[in-house]
Amino acid sequence: MVQTKKLALYVIVVFVLYTIITSPDRAADLVGVGFEGIASAAQGVGEFMSELIQ
């Protein structure tokens, strides 16, 4: 089971590196989308906590 997780992690890392090397513009777009998603999720949690306090 542990070896399967290591293999899956290596495959993901290789895929990410391949994507970055072959199309850096697309990789930058994907990173931007990811950060936007994280930011909106954090904003939603903040709004939820603010509403709980009030």
C-alpha positions as CSV (number, residue, x, y, z in Angstrom):
1,M,0.0,0.0,0.0
2,V,2.8,2.4,0.9
3,Q,4.6,1.6,-2.4
4,T,1.4,2.3,-4.3
5,K,1.1,5.8,-2.7
6,K,4.8,6.5,-3.5
7,L,4.3,5.4,-7.1
8,A,1.2,7.6,-7.4
9,L,3.0,10.6,-6.0
10,Y,5.9,10.1,-8.4
11,V,3.5,9.8,-11.4
12,I,1.8,13.0,-10.3
13,V,5.1,14.9,-9.9
14,V,6.3,13.7,-13.3
15,F,3.0,14.7,-14.9
16,V,3.2,18.2,-13.4
17,L,6.8,18.7,-14.5
18,Y,6.0,17.5,-18.0
19,T,3.0,19.9,-18.2
20,I,5.2,22.8,-17.0
21,I,8.0,22.1,-19.4
22,T,5.8,21.4,-22.5
23,S,3.3,24.3,-22.0
24,P,4.4,26.8,-19.3
25,D,1.6,29.3,-20.3
26,R,-1.1,26.7,-19.7
27,A,0.5,25.6,-16.4
28,A,0.5,29.2,-15.3
29,D,-3.2,29.5,-16.1
30,L,-3.9,26.4,-14.1
31,V,-2.0,27.7,-11.1
32,G,-3.9,30.9,-11.3
33,V,-7.2,29.1,-11.3
34,G,-6.1,27.0,-8.4
35,F,-5.2,30.1,-6.3
36,E,-8.4,31.8,-7.2
37,G,-10.3,28.7,-6.0
38,I,-8.4,28.7,-2.7
39,A,-8.9,32.4,-2.2
40,S,-12.7,32.2,-2.8
41,A,-12.9,29.2,-0.5
42,A,-11.1,31.2,2.2
43,Q,-13.3,34.2,1.7
44,G,-16.4,31.9,2.0
45,V,-15.1,30.5,5.3
46,G,-14.4,34.1,6.5
47,E,-17.9,35.2,5.6
48,F,-19.4,32.2,7.3
49,M,-17.5,32.8,10.5
50,S,-18.5,36.5,10.5
51,E,-22.1,35.5,10.2
52,L,-21.8,33.1,13.1
53,I,-20.3,35.8,15.3
54,Q,-23.1,38.3,14.5
